[in-house]
Amino acid sequence: MTDVRVPRPLVAGDRVAVVAPSGPIRPERLEIGTQYLKEWGLEVEVMPSVLAGHEGLDYLAAEDKARAEDLRNAWLDSSFPAVFCARGGYGVQRMLEYVDFDELVALPKWFVGFSDITALHEPLNARGLVTIHGPMAAGVEQLGNAVGRERLRALLFEPQSVTDLLDGALTVVDGVAEGRLRGGNLALLASSIGTPTYAPPAGVVVLEDVNEDAYRVDRLLTQLLRAGWFDQVTGIVVGDFSEASDIEVVVAERLEPLGVPMVDSVAIGHEALNLAVPLGLPVRLDAAARTLTPLWSGAPAGR
């Protein structure tokens, strides 16, 4: 099994980079969001293509190769111990062919984002790097939430101070499970099947999504089930499925028969409170106690 690598904690004075692997960024939102990072004592550098725009496709932040080049340049610059995504949207899958993930993980650093960014978390986690599924640099509403902002700060600056990753969870299936935490956005995980970056999990998974009707969530979960994605899953954490109805019924009908420990109603996803979690890290899920404990001792820090 690939060794787990946890990036070093951030300290005040560190430089961090902001990239835009997906959709276009509103400058005023980025300015407000990065101010929160600066209040932590971080120096923030926005990479060149973040605000460039795409000549023909207004749903992309910039050309595919430009977005990939920004990611590579930020990552391989040893003066940046962390890379923040500006926002999600759509676009990461288009640039994956231009990213050398083995090259990136050779220099462990914190990588922060969620939603469409799941397409980058998946291959990084599969190579042993611990990344953060959480609020992004232009996510004004989420960074503006004091509880969510503090969770993100703690994971970056004092990771071992975080001893429970859940808040307000409900037990669906009782039991205890251990394994590396994987997952993210349901639609992106399903659309990865059959591609070079497809990496089915072995351990505890977290799932979230937005703007997916019940029948579409059913279809996505069914696709993952039929592909064997859940075959080595030991536990399930269901986050927010925002702007949709009857999702609880669908998720329970599709996933309860797996018989693994499971909790839902966790504040992870597209709501104002988005609790950051360390993907790729060994964790222990106690569904009855409604706790998800990060096992930092089993993951040596990267340098």
C-alpha positions, 0 to 999 in steps of 0.5 A, a space after each residue: 500500500 502507498 505510504 501516507 504523506 502529510 504536508 508540514 503544518 503552515 506557519 505565519 509568514 508562509 507564502 501560498 498560491 491560488 490556482 483556478 483549475 475549474 470555472 471563472 473567478 469574480 475578482 471581488 470574491 477572490 479579494 474578499 476570500 484571500 483576505 481571510 487567508 492573509 488574516 492568518 499571517 499568510 502571504 497570498 500569490 494569485 497565479 497568472 491564469 486565475 483571472 485570465 478567462 477563456 476566449 471561447 468558453 465562459 465556464 472555464 477560468 482559462 485555457 486548459 494548458 494554462 490552468 494546468 501550467 499554473 498548478 504545476 508552477 505553483 506546486 513545484 515552487 518550493 516557496 509555496 507550502 500550500 496551493 489553494 483552489 479559487 473555486 470549483 464549477 467545471 473544468 478540472 477533467 479537461 486539464 488532467 491529461 496535462 498534469 503529472 501527478 507523480 511529479 507533484 506528490 514528490 513535493 508534498 504540500 497542502 492542496 485545498 478545494 472541493 466539488 469539481 476539485 475532486 478530480 484532482 484529489 482522487 489521483 493525489 490521494 491514490 498516491 498517498 498525499 493527504 489533501 484538504 476537502 474544504 472551503 476555497 479561496 473565493 468561497 466568500 460565504 464558506 470562509 465567512 463562516 467562523 466555524 468552517 474557517 476555524 476548522 480549515 485553519 486548524 487543519 493547515 496550521 495545527 492538524 493534530 489539534 483536530 480530533 473529530 471531523 464530524 458535527 451534527 451527524 446522524 447514525 444510519 448504520 451502526 458500527 466502527 470502521 477504519 481506513 483512509 478517508 477518500 471521496 468527495 463530489 459524487 458526480 466527479 467520482 462517478 465520471 472518473 470511472 474508466 479514465 486514467 485517474 480512476 482510483 477506487 477507495 479502500 477505507 472510509 468515504 465521504 460523499 457530497 454534491 449539489 444540484 442533483 435531483 434524487 433520480 440523478 443521485 440514484 443513477 450516480 450511486 448505481 453506477 459506482 455500485 455496478 463498477 465495484 467502487 464500494 467493494 473495499 469501502 469500510 464506512 460511509 460519511 454522507 455530507 450535504 446534497 444541496 438544492 435537492 429533495 428526497 436525497 436521504 431516501 435514495 442514499 439509504 436505499 442504495 447504500 444501507 444494504 452494503 452493511 458498513 457503518 454509515 452516518 449522514 447529515 454531515 456539514 461537508 459540501 456546498 452549504 455555508 458551513 463546509 467542514 474541511 476534512 483531510 482526504 487520504 488520511 487514516 481515520 476511524 468512523 464510529 457511527 454510533 458515537 457519530 465521530 470521525 477520528 483522524 489518525 495522525 499518528 499513522 501518517 508521518 509528515 512529508 518534507 
